[in-house]
């Protein structure tokens, strides 16, 4: 048992993950900076220690066996937990945190998000010292779909804004609150072939046209693929803003958050088309790590995180985070 436990190192788990993601030993070796023979030897050592076959080599490809699939799944979970522990112990969460990382999905209003940052940096906790400031370094991360949730679970973010709450079951130590619902519309440029379609667009009609999709930023969790049809040509971009630009340039068709597309729809730069498939609506929330049962020598909730949660408790702020993608900056009451 000790030998098996010693074989399951973070490096070994990361090696299996790399092979599974890249699809071959050669590609994984390049990613890990090893020669293929050294990687193959390491895999055989791990298989010998565990007394199992992790890869079916008969196909000539890195095809996981049932045991390999189980190790991959559990290994990814263990790596995420180790990352979370390392990140938590590195932070000293007493008073104003040294650093607060906020992961926001691409659907969140950057205008409102930066207004909140301005208000945070304008805080003066000590009224006797006008130049006093929290001293917390803010770090913003832009994530897409499952990547927002993954950033929180891995400990890489302290607060996640815009997580899709459908089918999510927060583990112990994670608190979640509703942010609001957001509708998606199917939009094309005015000169796109589908713009003149008079009836609701069927999946068969949509299949004949290139779709613009945003890549999920998750690295360990299963990435999400929404509203993609099997066999459809896909133009993949890294952000919703890039997707909007691609649609405006008639590089494809696709679904956009209605608030993000609203100004362009009013100006005639985008055309909303009815589709036969069910209307898209996302139910979003925000989540954070909490100490459910504070103990002596355990860090309390940081004051920086508490300030952000206070702002998010405002219905007006939550609505602005979902809908205010254009307009003049507004003051935020800190």
Secondary structure, 3 states (H helix, E strand, C coil): CHHHHHHCCHHHHHHHHHHHHHCCHHHHHHHHCCCHHHHHHHHHHHHHHHCCCCEEHHHCCCEECHHHHHHHHHHHHHHHHHHHHHHHHHCCCCCCCCEEEEEEECCCCHHHHHHHHHHHHCCCCCCCCCCCCCCCEEEEEEECCHHHHHHHHCCCCCEEEEEECCCCCCCCCEEEEEEEEEEEEEEECCCCHHHHCCCCECHHHHHCCCEEEECCCCCCCCCCCCCCCCCCCEEEECCHHHHHHHHHCCCCEEEEEHHHHHHHHHCCCCEECCECCCCCEEEEEEEEECCCCCCCCCCCCCHHHHHHHHHHCCHHHHHHHHHCCCCCCCCCCC
